[in-house]
Every structure is written in C-alpha cells, then in structure tokens.
Amino acid sequence: MRKYYTWLRAEEVRDIERRKAREIEYRAWNRKHGHLYGRAKGKYTNLHDYGYIERLINKPIHTHRNYCVWKILVPYCINIKELSKLQTFDTVKTWPVL
C-alpha cells in the first residue's frame, strides 16, 4: 500500500508540473497573440469574418435550428451587430424555415 501511495503522490506532483508548464506556454502564446483575440475598449475586436453568420441567416435549415438560434444568431445580433432585443427577435422570427 505504501508503494501505491508514493506512486499516487508522484502522479499528483507530475500533474501539477504539467499544468504549470501548460500555463507558462499559454501565457507566452497570449503575450504574442492575445491582443488579436481580446477586447478593445470594452468591445470585442472585429478581427474575424462573420460572413458565415450572414449566409446562415439567409439559408433555411431545419436540423439544429434551436442550437443555431441560441448559440450563434442571438449573440451575433446583440453583441456584434448591436441590435436591440426586439430587432433580434424580428430577425430570428423572419429566419426562413425549410
């Protein structure tokens, strides 16, 4: 039982060391690239192409429609396009159904 306990403690120490190494790598990457993906003056920086969402709005789909509304369309309309809740509702409501 003592050998198992020693092995288990050694694994915990190795796991902590792995986490620290990953954190150091992440911090180095974030220093180099983080400004591209962060916020600027309280708003998201628009470095991504959101054309796929505009194409999705114009394309009728049936499968996974609720997921697209919940995870893609509503956050896009409110956060990126800065529409009101009523305008967002109208946009989602007029989204064509297959």
C-alpha atoms as one frame of an Amber mdcrd trajectory, in Angstrom:
protein
   0.000   0.000   0.000   2.884   2.345   0.712   4.257   1.987  -2.844   0.858
   2.828  -4.293   0.569   5.925  -2.116   4.047   7.037  -3.162   3.187   6.498
  -6.832  -0.090   8.381  -6.409   1.632  11.373  -4.791   4.275  11.366  -7.549
   1.489  11.462 -10.171  -0.088  14.421  -8.418   3.222  16.263  -8.452   3.713
  15.458 -12.157   0.193  16.652 -12.893   0.873  19.954 -11.133   4.112  20.353
 -13.086   2.293  19.641 -16.373  -0.359  22.244 -15.527   2.301  24.821 -14.712
   4.109  24.090 -17.990   0.859  24.469 -19.963   0.101  27.714 -18.165   3.552
  29.083 -18.998   3.068  28.103 -22.654  -0.371  29.719 -22.689   0.933  32.934
 -21.172   3.748  33.082 -23.726   1.284  32.499 -26.561  -1.137  35.036 -25.127
   1.611  37.665 -24.884   2.392  37.077 -28.541  -1.126  36.661 -29.952  -3.542
  37.642 -27.200  -4.096  41.173 -28.424  -5.730  39.740 -31.546  -8.473  37.988
 -29.612  -9.057  40.259 -26.626 -11.342  43.179 -26.010 -10.671  46.724 -27.085
 -12.312  49.478 -25.061 -14.993  47.149 -23.701 -15.997  45.707 -27.079 -14.877
  42.657 -28.971 -12.394  43.388 -31.694 -13.769  42.512 -35.088 -10.870  40.516
 -36.486 -12.999  37.582 -37.539 -15.096  37.262 -40.637 -18.755  36.948 -39.686
 -19.925  36.360 -43.247 -20.812  32.775 -42.444 -23.439  34.005 -39.986 -24.949
  36.317 -42.588 -25.084  33.367 -45.005 -26.687  31.261 -42.266 -29.403  33.883
 -41.746 -30.257  33.727 -45.455 -30.196  29.925 -45.604 -33.192  27.933 -44.364
 -32.247  24.988 -42.173 -34.286  22.502 -40.215 -31.807  20.446 -38.211 -30.133
  22.092 -35.211 -32.183  25.241 -35.720 -32.684  25.855 -31.983 -28.962  25.480
 -31.328 -28.139  27.980 -34.087 -30.596  30.481 -32.664 -29.377  30.039 -29.105
 -25.615  29.889 -29.695 -24.998  31.784 -32.935 -27.706  34.136 -34.152 -28.832
  35.829 -30.945 -25.314  36.547 -29.591 -24.246  37.758 -33.048 -27.195  40.117
 -33.397 -26.879  41.517 -29.884 -23.094  41.670 -29.426 -21.698  42.195 -32.921
 -24.469  43.959 -34.822 -25.642  45.688 -31.605 -29.332  45.245 -32.371 -31.980
  45.682 -29.713 -33.756  42.641 -28.297 -36.848  43.420 -30.360 -34.841  43.737
 -33.586 -33.031  40.499 -32.742 -36.354  38.772 -32.143 -37.659  40.024 -35.504
 -34.512  38.825 -37.261 -34.775  35.360 -35.745 -38.535  35.229 -36.313 -38.142
  36.031 -40.028 -35.382  33.437 -40.475 -36.735  31.137 -43.219 -37.743  27.599
 -42.274 -37.024  24.671 -44.553
